């Protein structure tokens, strides 16, 4: 039981930030752990959302490094393009370089959208956690919960979940744009392989 209580206290530190309606942690601590089992799912949602946010941040850092790598590659590609005598190959090399950067930058944009969405999902999870706390306090220690209105907590959850849904749509848009940029790069890569006889545009380029 002590382990469960410590876990709940740890989550309590993570929850509530930025929320208008919150339940005083002291009220929850007065309730026996066995009467707070409903917090398990709400707690798990918060932890999952935090993990997704961390993953999005890590992927964003990786994507930003990929842009830096692509910029170095593109610098070399442009030098090769300047030395090419075939005007068709010279032009296609330039287009290939541009599309490589555009694709990598679109990947960064997607990671940023994922991070923003993870923030909103985390806030929604925290809102649900606070609502669960409010419900438990209302049920177990009603005399100490006279100032708690469950409608406020339900409305807060509704608003946060709406924001999370909007953020997920932004992720879908960013992913579609990333896929579009990647497809354009792949098309140019195949064209470049054909025109150069395999000298440029191969899988080794990435």
C-alpha positions as a printed NumPy array, in Angstrom:
array([[  0.   ,   0.   ,   0.   ],
       [  2.86 ,   2.358,   0.807],
       [  4.297,   1.799,  -2.68 ],
       [  0.952,   2.611,  -4.253],
       [  0.645,   5.775,  -2.223],
       [  4.157,   6.896,  -3.168],
       [  3.354,   6.318,  -6.816],
       [  0.2  ,   8.4  ,  -6.559],
       [  2.096,  11.184,  -4.82 ],
       [  4.688,  11.158,  -7.588],
       [  1.984,  11.469, -10.212],
       [  0.439,  14.235,  -8.184],
       [  3.574,  16.278,  -8.725],
       [  3.198,  15.738, -12.475],
       [ -0.47 ,  16.579, -12.716],
       [ -2.553,  19.694, -12.538],
       [ -0.08 ,  22.198, -14.012],
       [ -1.912,  24.64 , -16.231],
       [ -5.347,  23.399, -15.211],
       [ -7.957,  25.754, -13.808],
       [ -9.698,  23.152, -11.68 ],
       [ -7.592,  21.016,  -9.382],
       [ -8.098,  18.946,  -6.26 ],
       [ -5.899,  19.634,  -3.247],
       [ -3.582,  16.678,  -2.891],
       [ -4.029,  16.755,   0.872],
       [ -7.68 ,  15.782,   0.42 ],
       [ -6.707,  12.692,  -1.543],
       [ -3.994,  11.687,   0.896],
       [ -6.545,  11.329,   3.676],
       [ -8.302,   8.566,   1.728],
       [ -7.063,   4.966,   2.116],
       [ -5.171,   3.628,  -0.947],
       [ -7.686,   0.82 ,  -1.453],
       [-10.371,   3.471,  -2.023],
       [ -8.325,   5.18 ,  -4.735],
       [ -8.027,   2.321,  -7.197],
       [ -9.926,   4.357,  -9.798],
       [ -6.83 ,   6.533, -10.068],
       [ -4.866,   3.687, -11.683],
       [ -6.192,   4.201, -15.208],
       [ -6.016,   7.979, -14.963],
       [ -2.468,   7.75 , -13.657],
       [ -1.485,   5.38 , -16.458],
       [ -2.817,   7.793, -19.084],
       [ -0.636,  10.548, -17.657],
       [  2.483,   8.381, -17.707],
       [  1.815,   7.186, -21.266],
       [  1.321,  10.767, -22.42 ],
       [  4.598,  11.791, -20.789],
       [  6.409,   8.947, -22.565],
       [  4.969,  10.015, -25.918],
       [  6.087,  13.584, -25.324],
       [  9.616,  12.431, -24.526],
       [  9.639,  10.255, -27.653],
       [  8.492,  13.188, -29.78 ],
       [ 11.229,  15.405, -28.35 ],
       [ 13.876,  12.744, -29.041],
       [ 12.616,  12.249, -32.601],
       [ 12.659,  16.02 , -33.126],
       [ 16.298,  16.218, -32.088],
       [ 17.146,  13.346, -34.446],
       [ 15.248,  15.026, -37.28 ],
       [ 17.073,  18.301, -36.714],
       [ 20.405,  16.485, -36.918],
       [ 19.225,  14.889, -40.166],
       [ 18.584,  18.364, -41.571],
       [ 22.114,  19.392, -40.642],
       [ 23.488,  16.262, -42.307],
       [ 21.372,  16.914, -45.396],
       [ 22.622,  20.494, -45.604],
       [ 26.214,  19.239, -45.641],
       [ 25.317,  16.682, -48.315],
       [ 23.556,  19.297, -50.374],
       [ 26.591,  21.554, -50.273],
       [ 28.619,  18.745, -51.832],
       [ 25.862,  17.982, -54.342],
       [ 25.748,  21.593, -55.526],
       [ 29.484,  21.585, -56.109],
       [ 29.076,  18.485, -58.254],
       [ 26.216,  20.141, -60.102],
       [ 28.388,  23.144, -60.922],
       [ 30.984,  20.827, -62.429],
       [ 28.475,  18.905, -64.564],
       [ 28.534,  19.59 , -68.307],
       [ 25.148,  18.045, -69.009],
       [ 22.615,  20.851, -68.337],
       [ 19.843,  18.321, -67.69 ],
       [ 21.898,  16.565, -65.025],
       [ 23.021,  19.867, -63.568],
       [ 19.427,  21.053, -63.185],
       [ 18.184,  17.748, -61.795],
       [ 20.979,  17.663, -59.227],
       [ 19.895,  21.085, -58.024],
       [ 16.251,  20.003, -57.763],
       [ 17.302,  16.838, -55.94 ],
       [ 19.275,  18.877, -53.415],
       [ 16.31 ,  21.203, -52.783],
       [ 13.882,  18.343, -52.305],
       [ 16.214,  16.548, -49.937],
       [ 16.243,  19.584, -47.636],
       [ 12.491,  20.092, -47.981],
       [ 11.823,  16.492, -46.994],
       [ 14.093,  16.659, -43.965],
       [ 12.606,  19.961, -42.827],
       [  9.117,  18.524, -43.201],
       [ 10.211,  15.697, -40.905],
       [ 11.175,  18.267, -38.281],
       [  7.799,  19.97 , -38.681],
       [  6.083,  16.637, -38.13 ],
       [  8.059,  16.026, -34.955],
       [  7.145,  19.491, -33.694],
       [  3.478,  18.779, -34.379],
       [  3.797,  15.47 , -32.54 ],
       [  5.401,  17.229, -29.608],
       [  2.628,  19.845, -29.494],
       [ -0.007,  17.128, -29.727],
       [  1.7  ,  15.186, -26.95 ],
       [  1.533,  18.302, -24.781],
       [ -2.206,  18.569, -25.37 ],
       [ -2.762,  14.851, -24.79 ],
       [ -0.812,  15.129, -21.557],
       [ -2.966,  18.043, -20.414],
       [ -6.107,  16.06 , -21.24 ],
       [ -4.774,  13.125, -19.238],
       [ -4.033,  15.418, -16.328],
       [ -7.529,  16.852, -16.549],
       [ -9.004,  13.349, -16.381],
       [ -6.772,  12.583, -13.421],
       [ -8.02 ,  15.68 , -11.588],
       [-11.612,  14.736, -12.373],
       [-11.045,  11.266, -10.977],
       [ -9.577,  12.768,  -7.828],
       [-12.617,  15.039,  -7.536],
       [-14.983,  12.099,  -7.905],
       [-13.179,  10.086,  -5.233],
       [-13.091,  12.976,  -2.769],
       [-16.77 ,  13.667,  -3.388],
       [-17.609,  10.044,  -2.679],
       [-15.269,   9.36 ,   0.229],
       [-15.036,  12.667,   2.114],
       [-18.051,  14.702,   0.951],
       [-17.887,  17.063,   3.925],
       [-14.46 ,  18.256,   2.742],
       [-15.561,  18.528,  -0.887],
       [-18.311,  21.123,  -0.646],
       [-16.346,  23.495,  -2.892],
       [-15.817,  20.863,  -5.589],
       [-18.232,  20.905,  -8.524],
       [-17.821,  17.866, -10.737],
       [-19.351,  19.76 , -13.653],
       [-16.329,  22.058, -13.65 ],
       [-13.961,  19.111, -13.884],
       [-16.01 ,  17.43 , -16.602],
       [-16.052,  20.623, -18.649],
       [-12.311,  20.977, -18.17 ],
       [-11.782,  17.456, -19.501],
       [-14.022,  18.195, -22.471],
       [-12.063,  21.338, -23.361],
       [ -8.689,  19.628, -23.029],
       [ -9.744,  16.608, -25.053],
       [-11.012,  18.935, -27.777],
       [ -7.621,  20.661, -27.867],
       [ -5.925,  17.263, -28.057],
       [ -8.154,  16.216, -30.957],
       [ -7.293,  19.416, -32.848],
       [ -3.597,  18.824, -32.224],
       [ -3.865,  15.287, -33.607],
       [ -5.369,  16.732, -36.79 ],
       [ -2.357,  19.011, -37.069],
       [ -0.133,  15.934, -36.789],
       [ -2.041,  14.263, -39.613],
       [ -1.56 ,  17.352, -41.79 ],
       [  2.146,  17.525, -40.989],
       [  2.549,  13.809, -41.731],
       [  0.766,  14.187, -45.065],
       [  3.061,  17.085, -45.963],
       [  6.126,  15.079, -44.928],
       [  4.985,  12.15 , -47.056],
       [  4.406,  14.491, -49.986],
       [  7.915,  15.925, -49.711],
       [  9.437,  12.473, -49.361],
       [  7.56 ,  11.228, -52.424],
       [  8.789,  14.18 , -54.481],
       [ 12.347,  13.472, -53.377],
       [ 12.012,   9.792, -54.284],
       [ 10.706,  10.651, -57.754],
       [ 13.653,  12.964, -58.373],
       [ 16.041,  10.329, -57.041],
       [ 14.773,   7.775, -59.559],
       [ 14.995,  10.299, -62.388],
       [ 18.515,  11.172, -61.358],
       [ 19.567,   7.526, -61.229],
       [ 18.291,   6.977, -64.764],
       [ 19.858,  10.119, -66.182],
       [ 23.219,   9.584, -64.476],
       [ 23.364,   5.847, -65.055],
       [ 23.298,   5.208, -61.339],
       [ 26.03 ,   7.717, -60.448],
       [ 23.579,   9.872, -58.489],
       [ 20.312,   9.369, -56.605],
       [ 20.915,   5.86 , -55.278],
       [ 19.904,   4.576, -51.82 ],
       [ 23.42 ,   5.312, -50.578],
       [ 22.574,   8.999, -50.843],
       [ 20.473,   8.824, -47.665]])
